[in-house]
Amino acid sequence: APGNVKLRPEILLNSQKLVAEKRGLSHNPLDLVFHGGSGSDKSQITESLDYGVFKMNIDTDTQFAFAKPVGDYVRA
């Protein structure tokens, strides 16, 4: 359910730093996918983008965004 995600962007930052240091790579060497974006705080999402997240899954939010108008129409 939305809101059950406890996003911790510092894990992404620390992972990027560790891989860059251990492998002698540049800043943010990993392309990261953010699973469980639904219900996450906007500031934490923005922070995560700074740490190499290039794809975010927000399926639950998308389902709710479409389901409400459809439900409203059916009930009308």
Contacts in CASP RR format, 6 or more apart in sequence:
PFRMAT RR
TARGET T0000
AUTHOR 0000-0000-0000
METHOD contacts of the structure
MODEL  1
APGNVKLRPEILLNSQKLVAEKRGLSHNPLDLVFHGGSGSDKSQITESLD
YGVFKMNIDTDTQFAFAKPVGDYVRA
1 60 0 8 1.000
2 38 0 8 1.000
2 39 0 8 1.000
2 60 0 8 1.000
2 61 0 8 1.000
2 64 0 8 1.000
3 38 0 8 1.000
3 39 0 8 1.000
3 40 0 8 1.000
5 36 0 8 1.000
5 37 0 8 1.000
5 38 0 8 1.000
5 39 0 8 1.000
5 40 0 8 1.000
7 37 0 8 1.000
7 40 0 8 1.000
7 41 0 8 1.000
7 44 0 8 1.000
7 45 0 8 1.000
7 48 0 8 1.000
9 44 0 8 1.000
9 47 0 8 1.000
9 48 0 8 1.000
9 51 0 8 1.000
12 32 0 8 1.000
12 48 0 8 1.000
12 51 0 8 1.000
12 52 0 8 1.000
12 53 0 8 1.000
13 51 0 8 1.000
15 30 0 8 1.000
15 32 0 8 1.000
16 27 0 8 1.000
16 28 0 8 1.000
16 29 0 8 1.000
16 30 0 8 1.000
16 51 0 8 1.000
16 52 0 8 1.000
19 25 0 8 1.000
19 29 0 8 1.000
19 30 0 8 1.000
20 26 0 8 1.000
20 27 0 8 1.000
20 28 0 8 1.000
20 29 0 8 1.000
23 29 0 8 1.000
28 51 0 8 1.000
28 52 0 8 1.000
30 52 0 8 1.000
31 52 0 8 1.000
31 54 0 8 1.000
32 48 0 8 1.000
32 51 0 8 1.000
32 52 0 8 1.000
32 53 0 8 1.000
32 54 0 8 1.000
33 53 0 8 1.000
33 54 0 8 1.000
33 55 0 8 1.000
33 56 0 8 1.000
33 57 0 8 1.000
34 45 0 8 1.000
34 48 0 8 1.000
34 53 0 8 1.000
34 55 0 8 1.000
34 56 0 8 1.000
34 57 0 8 1.000
35 57 0 8 1.000
36 57 0 8 1.000
36 58 0 8 1.000
36 60 0 8 1.000
37 45 0 8 1.000
37 56 0 8 1.000
37 57 0 8 1.000
37 58 0 8 1.000
37 61 0 8 1.000
38 57 0 8 1.000
38 58 0 8 1.000
38 59 0 8 1.000
38 60 0 8 1.000
38 61 0 8 1.000
39 60 0 8 1.000
39 61 0 8 1.000
45 56 0 8 1.000
48 56 0 8 1.000
END
